[in-house]
């Protein structure tokens, strides 16, 4: 009888009395229903039932709603049945999100938060997944339940696996606030830094400050120390990293021998931050590793084995296959970035450039789809390195520029040496010496020169000096590179061929005998010219130390090696040297086809330096690349001019948007029109176009 009366009351909002116009059935999708319409008569049981069902959301059941509302289950069941009859409830939960949202909005804030908190406890007690419970905890805004912190952390991990970044951050922030133990909060701060690092690895965030303080005061849990060390070293906080490594050294032996992340940390530091093994000899001492099959299949254990096999003078032939297995079997995530980077590095040093390029391309697409700018910047830098080794200068410049545009250089930390080094080498090979010099003026952390990332930077700096006619400066940079490699026990000829580079500088200085000695030493270290792509370069250098007749056999061999490789620019250079050698001994018939093929390859690679040399430009210093003729700067609107001037100063789109108080999208639209009006193709050309405008204005 009671249920019948309640049902009749529920129908009063949608069934007309005799002689009245029938009321319209509530619209189910637009959320226009009011709580008064939903709960005619203001029945407290109906109100409690509606609120409970709305708070429980997608997991609502009659029994859970009764528990949450602290009401009689039969009464709640009757009310839910009435709601179902008028179409508001289906399968014991609101049929449309708009109805539930309206109910929640009309509840007093404190009441709503209290209900969410009680719902979290109810769901946790009934064994619901962590993500479901965490949703209620976040909606409640605070909790004192002792189990809540771990539930929130577990739910955040699940959200990260699903690329729900904002959701993960909210859960971790609440976990940090509710954590009772200092060590727990330090570990959560590390997780938050990892999430932020994926988007923008800044040192200015509150969470990085929390982690840095926790590392320095020794509050980070032992299990989280490997990740904390990597974050500190990325930004050059060497002292903080040493504090964390000291704690790892003092950790129980079992903690180290069965932890794949510690294994990887040791291998990664030997390879990338080689000053630390000497300062922490006990931690880096060889240990008998233990662990079950799961540990052996860990990407960190596999990458550690890979780096151990790589860091020898002659890496094993099966190294590339092991690297591909890591890339194929493990998904990109916050904890697998470094292992995947190590795998691609192995492919590069094993001269598997096509394979490395394919993996970089796939990972770039994935990072773009998953909205991870830092990850994308890293793999763009790796692809730029791959393309440079293949002689594709234009694509190498584009990818290296992308890597530096995605994340501010100051946030790239010590890693910045890698994309900048690749970009400078590519620009130097193209003949864009002014632009290369501009990138070499970027401010980089001093700690970079204690890491492996100093090597490509010094290598590129030396190449640039050599190209602009400063062989003494080039020799100094190459020598510094070699000194660091010897000090760090990384003097592997395949890593950076600094002896070849020094030989080239010595040739410019007229020191042929020294150049011959250096090139010969490089060949001995790699085990012969056929063992590594740099062997052909050594043959060309040796040829340059001899007379014209002795050059031809060496250069023929260098050309044969280059044809069997993947570096088109090296092939063009070898063909050019061989053609000139034939011409020097009067064999013009053989020289002509070789020089023509070299010119075609140099054009396709985009090497302005080599093209000009082949066309007969014998000037002592290579001419700078011809700049595109700009259009009329007067055609720019005031807004476009302001954007162009800031971009010409090197500001990124985000910085321009903040300076001018406009959106990033507006900046991009302005720049598109600026490029078209000024007839420039790239951001780097803007400073020339705007400088020309300033000169014209001054002349006027």
Helices and strands as residue ranges (DSSP letters): H 2-11, H 35-38, G 40-42, H 44-56, G 57-59, H 62-69, H 73-85, E 89-90, E 93-94, H 97-105, H 109-125, H 130-140, H 148-161, H 165-178, H 182-199, H 206-216, G 222-224, H 225-234, H 238-250, H 253-257, H 260-272, H 276-279, H 281-284, H 293-296, H 299-310, H 319-329, H 337-349, H 353-369, H 373-389, H 393-406, G 409-411, G 413-415, H 416-430, H 433-440, G 446-450, H 453-467, H 471-487, H 498-508, H 512-526, G 529-531, H 534-544, H 548-564, H 568-584, H 588-605, H 608-614, G 633-635, H 638-648, H 653-660, H 664-678, G 683-685, H 686-699
